[in-house]
Each structure stands twice: as C-alpha cells, then as structure tokens.
C-alpha cells in the first residue's frame, strides 16, 4: 500500500508541475488574448493555452480517483483508515481545489463573446 501511495503521490506531484508549466504559458497568452478581439489569433492562442490546463487537471483527478479506490477497497475489506492514504488524498484534494480556482481565475480574464 505504501508503494502504491508513493507512486500516486509522484503522479500528483507531476500533475502539479505540469499544471504550473501550462499555467505560465496560459498567463502569458492571456495577457495578449484578453486585449484582443474575439476570434483573433491572440485570443485563439489564449483559448488553446487555457485548454492546456485541462490535461494536468485531469491527471490529478485520475490520481484522486485511484486514491479513493484504495480507500474504498480498505473499507470494503473491513480495514481501518490508513493515515498515509488519508493524507495523500487530502493533499491531492487540496491541490485540485487550488488548480480549479486558478483555472477559473484565468478563464474569467478572457472574453467568450
């Protein structure tokens, strides 16, 4: 179980790093895209950069799902909660919340109509 948790934590960290890299790109492109006309190249570049945030977020959601599956399997087997698993899940949930907030803030900067 500890090896599974460590592997999922590494995937969580990779998703966080990938999100940070995609977010830097999105921030730069949003600066230009927010001032550009809807449908312009700069606006489309910003939209594409925003879409690039979805992949690392989806990777993180997959990690959370696998952590939940591990917890469900333990509960189904009548085993008590496992602190390292609970911590890994809480850390991943907190990261997802932060990423979602950041994505929403970025998306709010770009006009859609």
N, C-alpha and C positions, 0 to 999 in steps of 0.2 A: 504494500500500500504506500509506504514511504517513497518508493521508487516511482510509482505512478504519480504521486503528488508532486514530486520534484520535476518530473517530465512535464506535467501540466503547468507548473509554476514557470518553467523555462519557456514554454509556449506563450504563457501570459505575458512574460517579460518581452518576448519577441514581438508580440502584438503591440505592446506599448511603444517599443522602439519604432516599429513600422508606422504606427499612428503618428508619432512625433515627427518622423521624416515627412510623411504625407501632409501633415499639418503645416510644416514650414513652407512647403510648396504651395499649399492652399492659401496660406496667409499672404504670400507674395502675389499670387494671381488674383486674389480677391481685392487687393488694393487697386489694381488696374480695372478689374471687371466691375467693381461696384460703381465706378465713374463712367463706365462705357454704356453704350446703347445696348438694349436687349437684342440679342441675336448677333452682335458684333463678335469679331474674333476674340477680343479680350474677355468678353462676357462668356463665350463658349469655353475658353481656356479655364476660366474660374469655375464654371459648372463641372468641367472634367476633373479639375483638382478636388472639388468637393466630393465627387463620386469616388475619387481615390481614397477617401477616408473610410468608405464603407467596407473595404476588404479587411483592414486590420480590426475593425469593429466586429465584423462577422467572425473573424478568427477568435477573438476574445469571447464572443457568445458561445462558440463551439467549446472552448475550454470550460466555461461555466457549466454548460450542459453536461460535459463529462464529469466534472466535479460533483454535480448534482446526482448523476447516475451512480457514482461511487457511494455517496451518502445514502441514496435510496437502497442500494444493494446491502449496505450495512444494516440499515433499519429493517429491511425485509428479513434479513438473517437473524434479527433479534440482537444485534451487536450494539453496544453503546456508541454515542457520537465519538468521533476521533478528533481530538483537538487540532492536530496539524491539518486535517481535511477541512474542518470548520474555518480555520484561519485562512487557508488558501482560497476557500470560497468567498469569504468576507473580503479579502484583498482584491479578488477578481471582480466582485460586485462593485466595490468602491471605484476601481479603475473604470469599469463600464459606465458608471454614473458620471465620472469626470469626463470621459471621452464623449458621451452623449451630450453633456452640457456644452462642451467645446464645439462639437459639430453643430448643435443648434445655434450657437452664437455666430459661427461662421456663416451658416446658411441665412441667418437673418440679415447679414450685411449685403446680400446680393438680391437685387430686384428680380422678381419672377414674371412680371407682367409688363 
